[in-house]
């Protein structure tokens, strides 16, 4: 049996109307470039037909692995649940709502390998998700860089991919939207080599985004708590 090179965890919450095209695109691009991979689809407590859809796709594609969570475990919790099932030498996460092109995930991975980096991530240089999201990103990025005396560009940019041994060492704990920030802060603290690839963040293809003002407040509150309590490895 061939060793799996790359495992990608993708959390899905009530994405029945939106995920099929994203899954097909990701499979198409990974099949072209990576070959030995697994796409882990995490049904994160969905109440629609997401579970049935991903099981049907799994029956048609050998590279798909499915994980079903009875209740929603949060964005970070969904990612972690998928990665716990992963077998790849490299592990990472993405979204499948059409905002990230499969080609860009492959570019992030290839650039990471080329640069011999510990972590590969995207930097969304052009965005089509609305002015409010852009303003929030700039504000949040500024707050994090001030609070933690660092300089991280597009902290929440995804996909993120890393060596499995790095994932194990970082001991990621946040099950909410702060997971991306936790990864980057711990990577900076450990002085890991980070590869950054510019990508275009496209307009969501359908369904409803789960990012809202409550998400923003959750992020800011978690950031402040983490600043004073410290990062736990």
GIBEL-V237179 format. One record per residue. SS is DSSP state (H for helix, E for strand, C for the rest). NEAR is the number of other ideal C-beta (glycine too) atoms within 12 Angstrom. D_FIRST is the distance of its C-alpha to the first C-alpha in Angstrom with 2 decimals. Layout:
BEGIN
ss = <SS & SS>
near = <NEAR & NEAR>
d_first = <D_FIRST & D_FIRST>
END
This chain:
BEGIN
ss = <C & C & C & C & C & E & E & E & E & E & E & E & C & C & C & C & C & C & H & H & H & H & H & H & H & H & H & H & H & H & H & H & H & C & C & C & E & E & E & E & E & E & E & E & C & C & C & C & C & H & H & H & H & H & H & H & H & H & H & H & C & C & C & E & E & E & E & E & E & C & C & C & C & H & H & H & H & H & H & H & H & H & H & H & C & C & C & C & C & E & E & E & E & C & C & C & C & C & C & C & C & H & H & H & H & H & H & H & H & H & H & H & H & H & C & C & C & C & E & E & E & E & E & E & E & E & E & C & C & C & H & H & H & H & H & H & H & H & H & H & H & H & H & H & H & H & H & C & C & C & C & C & C & C & C & C & C & C & C & E & E & E & E & H & H & H & H & H & H & H & C & C & C & C & C & C & C & C & H & H & H & H & H & H & H & H & H & H & H & C & C & C & C & E & E & E & E & E & E & E & E & C & C & C & C & C & C & C & C & C & C & C & H & H & H & H & H & H & H & H & H & H & H & H & H & H & H & H & H & C & C & C & C>
near = <6 & 14 & 15 & 26 & 28 & 42 & 41 & 49 & 46 & 46 & 44 & 48 & 36 & 25 & 39 & 27 & 21 & 29 & 43 & 29 & 25 & 36 & 38 & 23 & 30 & 44 & 33 & 21 & 31 & 39 & 22 & 16 & 23 & 33 & 18 & 20 & 38 & 38 & 46 & 41 & 46 & 44 & 38 & 40 & 26 & 34 & 16 & 21 & 19 & 37 & 28 & 19 & 30 & 37 & 22 & 19 & 31 & 24 & 12 & 15 & 24 & 18 & 32 & 33 & 31 & 33 & 36 & 27 & 28 & 13 & 16 & 25 & 27 & 27 & 38 & 35 & 30 & 41 & 46 & 33 & 35 & 40 & 39 & 23 & 26 & 33 & 25 & 33 & 25 & 39 & 41 & 45 & 47 & 49 & 47 & 47 & 37 & 31 & 38 & 40 & 32 & 35 & 23 & 37 & 44 & 36 & 30 & 44 & 41 & 25 & 27 & 33 & 25 & 13 & 18 & 14 & 26 & 30 & 44 & 43 & 44 & 42 & 31 & 32 & 17 & 18 & 28 & 20 & 26 & 16 & 11 & 17 & 25 & 19 & 15 & 26 & 30 & 20 & 20 & 32 & 29 & 20 & 25 & 33 & 23 & 16 & 24 & 26 & 12 & 25 & 16 & 33 & 24 & 31 & 40 & 40 & 39 & 40 & 49 & 50 & 47 & 42 & 30 & 25 & 16 & 30 & 34 & 15 & 19 & 32 & 16 & 35 & 24 & 32 & 24 & 34 & 33 & 37 & 37 & 38 & 44 & 39 & 43 & 40 & 35 & 35 & 34 & 27 & 21 & 21 & 11 & 27 & 20 & 36 & 30 & 29 & 36 & 20 & 32 & 22 & 31 & 23 & 20 & 27 & 26 & 19 & 26 & 16 & 24 & 26 & 27 & 15 & 13 & 13 & 24 & 24 & 18 & 26 & 35 & 25 & 18 & 33 & 36 & 19 & 20 & 28 & 22 & 12 & 11 & 13 & 29 & 15 & 16>
d_first = <0.00 & 3.81 & 6.47 & 9.01 & 12.22 & 14.79 & 15.76 & 19.14 & 21.30 & 24.09 & 26.82 & 28.78 & 32.20 & 34.15 & 32.59 & 32.56 & 34.88 & 33.14 & 29.36 & 28.13 & 29.12 & 27.65 & 24.24 & 24.27 & 25.42 & 22.76 & 19.94 & 21.71 & 22.08 & 18.63 & 17.15 & 19.66 & 19.15 & 15.96 & 13.24 & 10.44 & 12.47 & 13.59 & 17.26 & 18.56 & 21.79 & 24.15 & 27.04 & 29.54 & 32.10 & 33.00 & 35.95 & 35.46 & 32.86 & 30.06 & 28.02 & 28.33 & 27.56 & 24.26 & 23.14 & 24.12 & 22.18 & 19.04 & 19.44 & 19.51 & 16.84 & 13.17 & 13.25 & 16.11 & 16.27 & 19.79 & 21.94 & 25.48 & 28.29 & 31.50 & 33.77 & 33.61 & 32.47 & 33.71 & 32.01 & 30.63 & 29.73 & 27.62 & 25.72 & 25.21 & 24.07 & 21.26 & 20.27 & 20.28 & 17.40 & 15.47 & 12.34 & 12.93 & 14.36 & 17.28 & 18.86 & 21.83 & 24.01 & 25.94 & 28.20 & 27.94 & 31.65 & 31.98 & 33.42 & 30.43 & 29.21 & 25.50 & 26.52 & 28.01 & 24.96 & 23.09 & 26.21 & 26.26 & 22.71 & 23.40 & 26.77 & 25.40 & 23.09 & 26.01 & 28.41 & 26.10 & 27.13 & 26.11 & 26.62 & 26.88 & 29.22 & 31.35 & 35.13 & 36.68 & 39.39 & 40.48 & 40.49 & 41.45 & 41.41 & 45.14 & 47.69 & 47.52 & 43.85 & 44.61 & 47.56 & 45.63 & 42.87 & 45.53 & 47.40 & 44.45 & 43.14 & 46.66 & 46.98 & 43.72 & 44.59 & 48.08 & 47.11 & 44.46 & 46.12 & 43.15 & 42.48 & 39.40 & 39.26 & 37.97 & 36.64 & 35.22 & 33.59 & 30.07 & 27.23 & 26.56 & 23.36 & 22.88 & 20.74 & 19.22 & 21.45 & 24.39 & 23.80 & 23.80 & 26.96 & 28.83 & 28.74 & 29.50 & 31.94 & 33.72 & 32.83 & 35.32 & 35.74 & 36.37 & 32.67 & 32.61 & 35.74 & 34.44 & 31.37 & 33.65 & 36.36 & 34.06 & 32.44 & 35.98 & 37.11 & 34.33 & 35.11 & 31.60 & 31.19 & 31.03 & 30.31 & 32.29 & 31.83 & 34.66 & 33.84 & 35.95 & 35.97 & 36.73 & 38.79 & 37.12 & 36.49 & 37.69 & 37.97 & 39.57 & 38.70 & 38.54 & 39.94 & 43.68 & 46.53 & 45.25 & 42.00 & 44.15 & 46.21 & 43.18 & 41.81 & 45.17 & 45.85 & 42.46 & 43.02 & 46.43 & 45.27 & 42.43 & 44.93 & 47.18 & 44.71 & 42.29 & 38.52 & 36.58 & 33.57>
END
